[in-house]
Amino acid sequence: MVEPMIKTMRFVIAGLMVVVLGTSLSFGEELTKDFSKIPETGVVTMVDLGAKKCIPCKMMAPIMVKLEKAYQGSAAIVFIDVWENNDQAKRFGINGIPTQIFFDKQGKEVFRHTGFFDEESIKKQLTQMGVQEPKEKQEG
């Protein structure tokens, strides 16, 4: 029970550091400005709807960038800034940000979560949907 609390605290501290230091995290580029292609047909898709200036969204930014790269070719990981693309908030029925929506290969919504969503929970959901977890690559 203590370990999940420690993980959560690490994310909170990282998020606060981003705010205090004024660091601008770079989100992965939005998949496309043609949002009608989201969710992608034929591939499991995770859409993170948030805003680049929202604190929990900033905390998720490095996770999203990492997962977008790790799952390239096996799942679509997409970020949409709903403050810049308000029509997408309406389209996806967003009441709070960040909201993560997982779609199966047929484009059917399977799971929805609102609030900060940690990396392990995202990987677990993708695995439950039949997406093989990528092998960790050694950096160096």
Secondary structure, 3 states (H helix, E strand, C coil): CHHHHHHHHHHHHHHHHHHHHCCCCCCCCCCCCCHHHCCCCCCCEEEEEECCCCHHHHHHHHHHHHHHHHCCCCCEEEEEECCCCHHHHHHCCCCCCCEEEEECCCCCEEEEEECCCCHHHHHHHHHHCCCCCCCCCCCC
